[in-house]
Amino acid sequence: MSSNKLFYGWWTVLGCFLIMAATTGIVMNSVPNAYGPIATQYGFQIGEVSTTTALVALAAMFSALLVGRLMKSMNIRILTTVFGVLFVSGLIAYAFCTSLTQFYIASVIIGIGAAGTYLIPPTVILTNWFEEKRGLAIAITFTGSGVGGAVFGPLLAYLIGKVGISSSFLILGIIAAVLILPITLFLLRLTPQ
């Protein structure tokens, strides 16, 4: 008797794919579309605004060391949810930023959140779930970044034209929260056991 039930690992892949779309797809692949409008609105240089991406990456890199250690002792749902809340909070904070310092602080918060949502957990989780088709599972997950960029890049550009920078980041933050937090709270499991 064969079971037609879908292996739960594939639900995990879908969840991680959506997390990648809502995190790196937004911050690394879409937010750069806003550099020009941010610079124009607040009187910054584009180079000053683009420093936000470097700060996200640096904060994520250093925070990844902590996340790796926490994954050994902390429930994966709690860990990814806490870091997901940080990520979303930083993204929403962009809506209220008016100075470079504020954008930079929000970027560091996003980077810290990134380490515990899309940088470390998906690969560790999927490695635990898949022996066969592991490469496929990880590849599908990481295409979420490109799909997120393809969806959220044009969306952000459209929103900036229609509702302005602040409202655009607020909307993106809400979308990210809706995509990330239910997955981290209810779907993710570190191992099949």
C-alpha positions in Angstrom: 0.0 0.0 0.0 1.6 3.3 -1.1 1.0 6.6 0.6 0.2 9.6 -1.6 1.1 11.9 1.3 3.7 14.5 0.4 6.9 14.2 2.3 6.9 17.0 4.9 10.4 18.0 3.8 9.0 19.5 0.7 6.7 21.7 2.8 9.9 22.8 4.5 11.4 23.6 1.1 8.3 25.7 0.3 8.6 27.6 3.6 12.3 28.2 3.2 11.7 29.4 -0.4 9.1 31.9 0.8 11.5 33.1 3.6 14.2 33.6 1.0 11.8 35.5 -1.3 10.7 37.7 1.6 14.1 38.4 3.0 17.0 38.4 0.6 14.6 38.9 -2.3 13.5 42.1 -0.7 16.6 43.5 1.0 19.3 42.5 -1.4 17.4 42.3 -4.7 14.7 45.0 -4.3 15.7 47.7 -1.9 18.5 49.0 -4.2 15.7 50.2 -6.5 14.9 52.7 -3.7 18.4 54.2 -3.4 17.8 56.9 -6.0 14.4 58.0 -4.6 15.8 57.9 -1.0 18.8 60.0 -2.0 16.6 62.5 -3.8 14.0 62.8 -1.0 16.5 63.2 1.9 19.4 64.9 0.1 21.8 62.0 0.5 24.4 60.7 -2.0 23.5 57.4 -3.6 26.8 56.0 -2.3 25.8 56.9 1.2 22.4 55.2 0.8 24.0 52.1 -0.8 26.1 51.6 2.3 23.0 50.2 3.8 23.5 47.0 1.8 27.0 46.6 3.1 25.8 47.1 6.6 23.1 44.4 6.2 25.8 42.0 4.9 28.3 42.8 7.6 25.8 42.5 10.4 24.5 39.2 9.0 28.1 37.9 8.6 29.0 38.6 12.3 25.6 37.5 13.6 25.8 34.2 11.7 28.4 33.1 14.2 25.9 33.6 17.1 23.1 31.9 15.1 25.2 28.8 14.5 25.8 28.5 18.2 22.1 29.2 19.1 20.8 26.6 16.7 22.4 23.9 18.9 20.6 24.9 22.0 17.4 26.8 20.9 14.2 25.6 19.4 14.4 26.4 15.7 10.9 27.9 15.6 11.7 30.3 18.4 15.1 31.2 17.0 13.9 31.9 13.4 10.8 33.8 14.7 12.9 36.1 17.0 15.3 36.8 14.1 12.4 37.1 11.7 10.9 39.8 14.0 14.2 41.6 14.0 14.4 41.4 10.2 10.8 42.7 9.8 11.3 45.4 12.4 14.4 46.8 10.6 12.5 46.8 7.3 9.6 48.6 8.8 12.0 51.0 10.5 13.1 52.1 7.0 9.6 53.6 6.7 10.4 56.0 9.5 14.0 56.8 8.8 14.9 60.4 7.8 18.7 60.4 8.5 21.5 58.3 7.3 22.3 57.2 10.9 18.7 55.9 11.2 19.0 54.0 7.9 22.3 52.5 9.0 20.9 51.4 12.4 17.9 49.8 10.7 20.2 48.1 8.2 22.2 46.5 11.1 19.0 45.3 12.6 18.0 43.8 9.3 21.3 42.1 9.0 21.1 40.6 12.4 17.6 39.3 11.6 18.9 38.0 8.3 21.4 35.8 9.9 18.7 33.9 11.8 16.2 33.7 9.0 17.8 33.2 5.6 21.5 33.0 6.0 22.0 29.9 8.2 18.8 28.1 9.1 17.5 27.1 5.7 20.7 25.2 4.7 20.9 23.5 8.1 17.2 22.6 8.2 17.2 21.2 4.6 20.5 19.2 5.2 18.7 17.5 8.1 15.6 16.8 6.1 17.1 15.5 2.9 19.7 12.9 2.1 18.5 12.2 -1.4 17.6 15.2 -3.5 19.3 17.5 -1.0 20.9 19.6 -3.7 17.5 20.0 -5.4 15.9 21.0 -2.2 18.5 23.6 -1.4 18.5 24.9 -5.0 14.7 25.3 -5.0 15.0 27.2 -1.7 17.6 29.6 -2.9 15.8 30.4 -6.1 13.4 32.2 -3.7 15.9 35.0 -3.6 15.6 35.6 -7.3 11.9 35.1 -7.4 11.5 37.6 -4.5 13.7 40.1 -6.4 11.6 39.6 -9.6 8.4 40.2 -7.6 9.3 42.7 -5.0 11.7 44.9 -7.1 9.0 46.1 -9.5 6.5 46.2 -6.7 8.8 48.5 -4.7 9.4 50.7 -7.7 5.6 50.9 -8.3 4.8 51.6 -4.7 7.4 54.4 -4.4 5.8 56.1 -7.4 2.2 55.7 -6.0 2.5 56.1 -2.2 6.1 57.3 -1.5 9.1 55.8 0.2 7.8 55.6 3.7 4.5 53.8 2.9 6.3 51.5 0.5 8.7 50.2 3.2 5.8 49.9 5.6 3.9 47.8 3.0 7.0 45.7 2.2 7.6 45.1 6.0 4.0 43.9 6.4 4.3 41.6 3.4 7.6 40.2 4.8 6.0 39.6 8.2 3.0 37.8 6.6 5.3 35.6 4.6 8.0 34.9 7.2 6.4 34.7 10.7 3.7 32.1 10.1 6.3 29.9 8.5 8.8 30.3 11.3 6.2 29.8 14.0 4.3 26.9 12.5 6.0 25.2 9.6 9.7 24.9 10.3 11.2 21.9 12.0 14.9 21.3 12.5 14.7 17.6 11.9 12.2 15.0 10.7 12.0 13.5 14.2 
